[in-house]
Amino acid sequence: MSNKITYTTRLPEYTSSSFSKLFKERERFVFKKSDVKILHNVFLSNSGVLLKNGIIPFNSLENLIGFEDHTFYFKHLRKVAEQFVVCKYGKSLHSMQLDDANLYFSIHTAWFGYFSWVTTYLPRLLEFVEIQQDATLIYPEEWDEYSFVKETFLFFPQLKIKRIPLDHHLFIKNYLLIPCRKWTSHFHKSSILGVRDFFERHYIESNKHKYRSIYISRMHAKRRKIENENQINDLMAQYNINAIVMEDYSYLDQIFLMQHAHLVIGIHGAGLTNINYMKPNGHVIEFSPILENFKNFRYPFWRMASMLDLHYYCIFCKKNMSTEDEYDSNIAVSIAELSGVLKMIFVKS
């Protein structure tokens, strides 16, 4: 069963007129919310792709079909089908049988990273906790390398976990399917708010300072940097905006910072995922590259901000060069444009 919800995303408080149509075209979207269900005799690939009777359930994988590449789904299907056949009849791939009476569930997909963790994995985990099923989480052992994963599970001491060795695929007798959102930029409002509210209910202690205004710097990164950051820092100093590097903070410290921030500024990337922990009526300024092909425009933080009741501003910036992924390019921010947006915000505040 699927319930359709139509969302209207609040348009940015500011973006230059030549780019406003990008948001207007994506203002409304439909989210299909599917029910949790129990499946029997499924195959789960090591990347979290589920196969049942030769079919990938449409509510189990993020980004099933790409807008630009309609073979995207079939690539996933072909790959997981090949893995199934080899694991079933061959020996060149590792697999395990979970054929006991226990009920198992997973929260990972073919995409793994900080953004996916906060916006896809955590909502699925919290939905499991809410339904209070007696089931065991399938936990890929490589997750132990990520501090944001380990720090998250401190809040779930009673959760039963089954660690799966690296590169192992699974045949599972009893599987609890917790639906996954289909598109990267499609969010279910209750899921987004659920993650924020969960950490609001659980007090986060930190010895870090509380900053009302934050600029997320990528000064130590190898890519996706701001070339005129010295000018940015000079402007930030005029408004008492604190520049921070997210890598200097633990996951829980990042949550602590965001829970107390009223303004967050940063380049498009995983660091902005943390706006999920801001309180309503805060302000978010995103620096986005000017793309050669705006069919590839990414807009998840705009939609997140709208659902979180945050004021959103987008400044489009010139790239220094073309890369295979345009979002990996370094950019230069217009100081005049940024200054104008900051004046708007601080007048309101």
Buried (B, 14 or more C-beta within 10 A) or exposed (E): EEEEEEBEBBBBBBBEEEBBEBBEEBBEBEBBBBEBEEBEEBBBBBBBBBBBEEEBBBBBBBBBBEEEEEEBBEEBBEBBBEBBEBBEEEEEBEBBEBEEEBBBBBBBBBBBEBBBBBBBBBBBBBBBBEEEEEBBBBBBEBBEEBEBBEBBBEBBEEBEEBEBEEEBBBBBBBBBBBBBBBBBBBBBBBBBBBBBEBBBEEEBEBEBEEBEBBBBBBEEBEEBBBBBBEBBBEBBEEBEBBBBEBEEBBBBBBBBBBBBBBBBBBBBBBBBBBBBBBBEEBBBBBBBBBBEEEEEBBBBBBBBBBBBEBBBBBBBBEBEEEBEEBBEBBBBBBEEBBEEBBEBBBEEE
